[in-house]
Amino acid sequence: MVVDIKVVERSYEEYRNPVLLGLLGLIGGTLVSILLGVLSPIGLRGLASAFYDFITSPEYWLISLPYFAPISLSAAGLALAYQARFITIGSEGQMMLGMIIAFGLSYYIFSTYSSYVAIPIILVISALGGLLLGLLIGFLRVYLGANETLTSLMLNYLILSIVNFLVAGPWQSGPFTKTELVPYHLRLSDYLSVLLSIFVIIILDYLYSYTKIGVSLVAIGKSRRAAITYGIPFSYTILLVASLSGAVAGLGGSLYMLSEQYQLQSIEQPLGYGYMGILAAWLAGLRPIATIASSFLLSLFYSFSVSLQLFGLSSSFILAVDSVIVLSVVIATVFSRYKLVVRR
Amino acid sequence: MFDPLQLLYQSLPWATTLSLIALGEMMLERSGLVNLGLEGMLYFSASLASLFSLYYGSPYYGIVGGILGGVLLATIYVVAVIFLKADQIVVGLTIVFLGIGVGDLVGNIIGGLLAPSFTRVSTRLVFPFFSLLLVPILLYYILYHSWYGYAIRAVGEDIHKSYTLGIPVTKIRVLMALLGGIFSGIAGSYFILGPLAGRWTAGRTLGWGWIALGIVILGYWHPLGIVIASVILSLLYTYRPLLQAWGVPAAFSDAVPYIAVILSLIGVSWLYNKLGVKPPAAVWVR
């Protein structure tokens, strides 16, 4: 007996709700990712029970708050960029640049200023730094045709090497490769950083849902040629999206620096918040407002991974869990537009 | 102190790795798809290769493990992108993170033990010979002088016309994606059991898969171009200690390959634009 399985596009009336399918994918992906625990030192059972404890206890939710700002802000900016098919993965670098600027300004320049003056200036300048880096990637893409995925990724490694240069050179303090701490009065509380990032995400979602910018970036993402024919400014929109995503990622980095990290340290591998932002953006179905929920989940997982390190699991384990979940959500949402047809 | 031949000799293993991964990716991109997951495939196959080599006591079993790892992740790509029509960009990125995460889990099992590695001759001679000479020539022949090559290129340039001509589009794409998995699997096992002599350390392959993606573009989706691009980039990479001797901080000289890729990508893209050359593969035409 030959079974023929085909993926067929649904007609418009047959479209299924992508959100419900996404939730199904989320549950399925979580179950599958727990299976990865077979390879872990604590085993399947240990991982499953740790997972359950973690998800269900509110005190752990509080631990994950500091990671929310960098992940969610990267995600919301990237969601816009990906809608326009501007596939940057530079938010990691933009975030690290924001961290560098936030530390440099707070420790070396604004350490004697009042926090009401200094903190807004620091946040704005870090966002500007991220914006410039994003704009550079957009510029290379629009005017020179350089593939943005690769240039943005290489820039991440460049920024990483700048961090390593600073902490081992001009900004080093003490015998270890790290800097001094951000002055006490310039630190932010976790709650404030979460509220600020939610506020910025709401603004981004407003831009996406209710303005011309949102319409044009979706149009460009769907079909570039058609969009240009209808008079949508291609270069302008791409540059705008590139700089917006850069700016919010830079802001996320500076919020993380002022609310959690407080110092720069040498970095062997990228920290991963920017990369988690990528996953959170897709998990949210590229809708900025939905990144609040997806980033909350991923930052919860991130703090989970920090506590799993006590059991000898490396932090990259949670990236694998995240990617299994994102993969199954993406595949599940495919079925809102396609269906499986089995013929015997 | 500066000996060009010595430099070339030292850079051979890196060029071998880069060109192997890039060649596999080139074949996939020629058939009209792009797999961003090379980095994860390289990482995961390197970890599996050292585990297999350790367990069975021979680096040749390591290659089997590496290929298994590459093909496993390539299968995810095939199922998600080709059969289920999910977005290839997000699937590629998740493969990167999945590969790194699971690779580290496998690395935990290895626990820092030294896996049996290839001999000096195969590291410095046999593998480079295959990856920089034999395989590129073979792929060149297949791509430009055989029916399969015409079919692959046709699929990459216009999928609808290929359907009309009766070319098995799905079959070709699946084969190319799996070939990419095999190539990065071999590259990963060579990388860990050859130049790194079987010592698994977390994070060791980080970056090479990404650079290979750049090399595909720099080499203009052509086997010969890819070999040249990977040799030049690996020469730059081996050049690093010299830069440090000139007073460039170590942190920056480590970033030399990335800076080189950015600069050459900008230059080459500008040149392609200026000459009006369109990428042969439909993937990058936007």
Interface residues (C-beta under 8 A of the other chain):
Chain A: V7 L36 L39 S40 P41 Y82 R85 I87 I89 L140 L144 G145 A146 N147 T149 L150 T151 L153 M154 L155 Y157 L158 L160 S161 I162 N164 F165 A168 G169 R224 E268 Q269 Y275 I278 L279 W282 G312 L313 S314 S316 F317 I318 L319 A320 V321 D322 S323 V324 V326 L327 V330 I331 V334 Y338
Chain B: L36 I76 A80 F83 L84 K85 A86 D87 I89 V90 V91 L93 T94 I95 V96 F97 L98 I100 G101 V102 G103 D104 L105 V106 G107 N108 I109 A202 G203 L206 G207 W210 L213 G214 I217 P249 A250 A251 F252 D254 A255 Y258 I259 V261 I262 L265 I266 S269 W270 Y272 N273 W284 R286
